[in-house]
């Protein structure tokens, strides 16, 4: 119940449908597998901030990978 409420408030903040929010959270889960479970305990504003720019998160991860190759 709490997770659904957090997602709903975050979706509302970004003016997204529940389905769009779920898609963004799925994308974040692919990029950062441990992040989404933690976000579900975070304030809705933080969830909205994380989901607001998934493409930007991906770009930053690529920059980090280039800066710190294995």
Residue frames as qw, qx, qy, qz and C-alpha x, y, z in Angstrom:
[[0.000, 0.885, 0.465, 0.000, 0.00, 0.00, 0.00],
 [0.301, -0.806, 0.094, 0.501, 2.78, 2.44, 0.94],
 [0.427, -0.143, 0.593, 0.667, 4.67, 1.70, -2.28],
 [0.230, 0.607, 0.662, 0.375, 1.60, 2.38, -4.39],
 [0.124, -0.939, -0.272, 0.170, 1.05, 5.69, -2.60],
 [0.401, -0.605, 0.313, 0.613, 4.66, 6.76, -3.04],
 [0.369, 0.121, 0.676, 0.626, 4.54, 5.92, -6.76],
 [0.117, 0.768, 0.603, 0.185, 1.19, 7.69, -7.18],
 [0.203, -0.911, -0.089, 0.347, 2.37, 10.89, -5.48],
 [0.403, -0.423, 0.481, 0.654, 5.63, 10.87, -7.48],
 [0.325, 0.374, 0.714, 0.494, 3.72, 10.29, -10.72],
 [0.009, 0.896, 0.443, -0.017, 1.41, 13.17, -9.88],
 [0.337, -0.758, 0.135, 0.542, 4.39, 15.41, -9.17],
 [0.280, -0.264, 0.628, 0.677, 5.75, 14.68, -12.67],
 [0.591, 0.422, 0.044, -0.686, 2.29, 14.73, -14.26],
 [0.245, 0.259, -0.886, -0.296, 2.70, 11.13, -15.40],
 [0.841, -0.180, -0.238, -0.451, 0.26, 8.25, -15.48],
 [0.754, -0.457, 0.456, -0.120, 0.84, 5.32, -13.17],
 [0.927, 0.270, 0.197, 0.169, 1.94, 3.28, -16.18],
 [0.450, 0.792, -0.208, 0.355, 4.47, 5.91, -17.24],
 [0.355, -0.755, 0.472, -0.287, 5.89, 6.02, -13.71],
 [0.909, -0.168, 0.381, -0.016, 6.17, 2.23, -13.66],
 [0.803, 0.535, 0.019, 0.261, 8.04, 2.34, -16.98],
 [0.156, 0.844, -0.352, 0.372, 10.49, 4.91, -15.67],
 [0.603, -0.585, 0.493, -0.227, 11.08, 2.93, -12.51],
 [0.957, 0.118, 0.250, 0.087, 11.66, -0.20, -14.61],
 [0.592, 0.715, -0.155, 0.338, 14.22, 1.72, -16.67],
 [0.190, -0.796, 0.456, -0.351, 15.95, 2.89, -13.49],
 [0.856, -0.312, 0.393, -0.122, 15.97, -0.69, -12.22],
 [0.889, 0.387, 0.053, 0.239, 17.81, -1.78, -15.37],
 [0.339, 0.781, -0.271, 0.450, 20.36, 1.02, -14.99],
 [0.037, -0.471, 0.645, -0.601, 20.77, 0.79, -11.21],
 [0.584, -0.210, -0.761, -0.188, 19.37, -2.54, -9.98],
 [0.407, -0.295, -0.695, 0.514, 19.60, -1.77, -6.25],
 [0.008, -0.085, 0.089, -0.992, 18.08, 1.69, -6.46],
 [0.459, -0.336, -0.440, -0.695, 14.37, 1.06, -6.98],
 [0.620, -0.439, -0.643, 0.094, 13.78, -1.01, -3.83],
 [0.379, -0.251, -0.355, 0.817, 15.42, 1.77, -1.83],
 [0.106, -0.163, -0.203, -0.960, 13.38, 4.43, -3.58],
 [0.490, -0.452, -0.632, -0.395, 10.19, 2.70, -2.49],
 [0.545, -0.565, -0.487, 0.382, 11.06, 3.72, 1.08],
 [0.318, -0.042, -0.004, 0.947, 12.05, 7.26, 0.12],
 [0.223, 0.571, 0.332, -0.717, 9.94, 10.42, 0.12],
 [0.607, 0.612, 0.504, 0.051, 7.83, 10.79, -3.05],
 [0.198, 0.949, -0.142, -0.202, 9.70, 13.95, -4.06],
 [0.297, -0.579, 0.712, 0.263, 12.96, 11.99, -4.19],
 [0.600, 0.227, 0.757, 0.123, 11.30, 9.25, -6.24],
 [0.452, 0.846, 0.266, -0.096, 9.99, 11.91, -8.64],
 [0.018, -0.874, 0.406, 0.266, 13.43, 13.49, -8.90],
 [0.448, -0.305, 0.804, 0.246, 15.03, 10.13, -9.73],
 [0.527, 0.410, 0.735, 0.118, 12.37, 9.29, -12.32],
 [0.246, 0.849, 0.113, -0.453, 12.28, 12.75, -13.89],
 [0.383, 0.784, -0.421, -0.247, 15.28, 12.24, -16.17],
 [0.918, -0.125, 0.372, 0.066, 16.06, 8.58, -16.77],
 [0.734, 0.612, 0.012, 0.296, 17.94, 9.47, -19.95],
 [0.015, 0.872, -0.355, 0.338, 20.15, 11.82, -17.95],
 [0.735, -0.490, 0.456, -0.110, 20.91, 9.04, -15.47],
 [0.923, 0.232, 0.241, 0.188, 21.93, 6.77, -18.33],
 [0.472, 0.798, -0.142, 0.348, 24.17, 9.48, -19.80],
 [0.302, -0.805, 0.433, -0.270, 25.86, 10.06, -16.44],
 [0.882, -0.244, 0.403, 0.005, 26.48, 6.35, -16.01],
 [0.818, 0.488, 0.090, 0.292, 28.15, 6.22, -19.42],
 [0.154, 0.877, -0.286, 0.355, 30.32, 9.19, -18.48],
 [0.598, -0.629, 0.463, -0.183, 31.37, 7.42, -15.28],
 [0.944, 0.052, 0.307, 0.112, 32.13, 4.24, -17.15],
 [0.637, 0.681, -0.056, 0.357, 34.32, 6.14, -19.60],
 [0.088, -0.853, 0.361, -0.367, 36.07, 8.02, -16.82],
 [0.461, -0.480, 0.706, -0.241, 36.65, 4.86, -14.75],
 [0.795, 0.250, -0.464, -0.300, 37.05, 1.92, -17.12],
 [0.919, -0.361, 0.154, -0.032, 37.68, -1.48, -15.60]]
